Amino acid sequence: MKFEAMMLRGLFFACVTVCGLVLGAMLTTTPSNVQLTAGSRITAALQSAPNRCALPPDGVVCPRVDG
């Protein structure tokens, strides 16, 4: 019984340590800046996208227009 209790206690402290390290890494990490240049394919695709149905009146979906 003592061996099982020792193993459970060790597992608990290992889990708490891993959770603490992950939480610390999430809190101290700073995101890198994202810059879209004018020559990138993403910027060109966003600029050429149609904007006439940005937000429809019902706010649910854009109606599909054939043609």
C-alpha positions as CSV (number, residue, x, y, z in Angstrom):
1,M,0.0,0.0,0.0
2,K,2.8,2.4,0.8
3,F,4.4,1.8,-2.7
4,E,1.1,2.7,-4.5
5,A,0.7,5.8,-2.4
6,M,4.3,6.9,-3.2
7,M,3.7,6.3,-6.9
8,L,0.5,8.3,-6.9
9,R,2.1,11.1,-5.0
10,G,5.0,11.2,-7.5
11,L,2.6,11.2,-10.4
12,F,0.7,14.0,-8.9
13,F,3.8,16.2,-8.4
14,A,5.0,15.3,-11.9
15,C,1.6,16.4,-13.4
16,V,1.6,19.6,-11.3
17,T,5.1,20.4,-12.5
18,V,4.3,19.8,-16.2
19,C,1.1,21.9,-15.9
20,G,3.1,24.7,-14.2
21,L,5.7,24.7,-16.9
22,V,3.1,24.8,-19.6
23,L,1.3,27.6,-17.9
24,G,4.5,29.6,-17.4
25,A,5.4,29.1,-21.1
26,M,2.0,30.4,-22.2
27,L,2.2,33.4,-20.0
28,T,5.8,34.4,-20.9
29,T,5.7,33.8,-24.7
30,T,5.3,36.9,-26.8
31,P,3.9,36.4,-30.3
32,S,5.9,37.5,-33.3
33,N,4.7,40.3,-35.4
34,V,2.9,39.3,-38.6
35,Q,3.4,41.6,-41.6
36,L,1.6,41.1,-44.9
37,T,3.7,42.6,-47.6
38,A,2.1,44.1,-50.8
39,G,3.7,41.4,-52.9
40,S,2.4,38.4,-51.0
41,R,-0.2,36.0,-52.5
42,I,-2.5,36.4,-49.4
43,T,-2.7,40.2,-49.8
44,A,-3.4,39.9,-53.5
45,A,-6.2,37.4,-52.8
46,L,-7.7,39.6,-50.1
47,Q,-7.7,42.6,-52.3
48,S,-9.3,40.9,-55.2
49,A,-12.0,39.2,-53.1
50,P,-15.5,40.6,-53.7
51,N,-16.8,42.7,-50.9
52,R,-20.4,43.2,-51.9
53,C,-21.6,40.5,-49.5
54,A,-19.5,41.3,-46.5
55,L,-22.4,41.1,-44.0
56,P,-25.8,40.2,-45.4
57,P,-29.0,41.7,-43.9
58,D,-29.9,38.5,-42.1
59,G,-26.4,38.2,-40.7
60,V,-26.3,34.4,-41.4
61,V,-25.0,33.6,-44.8
62,C,-24.3,35.3,-48.1
63,P,-26.8,34.4,-50.8
64,R,-25.2,32.5,-53.7
65,V,-25.5,34.4,-57.0
66,D,-25.1,32.2,-60.1
67,G,-23.3,33.8,-63.0
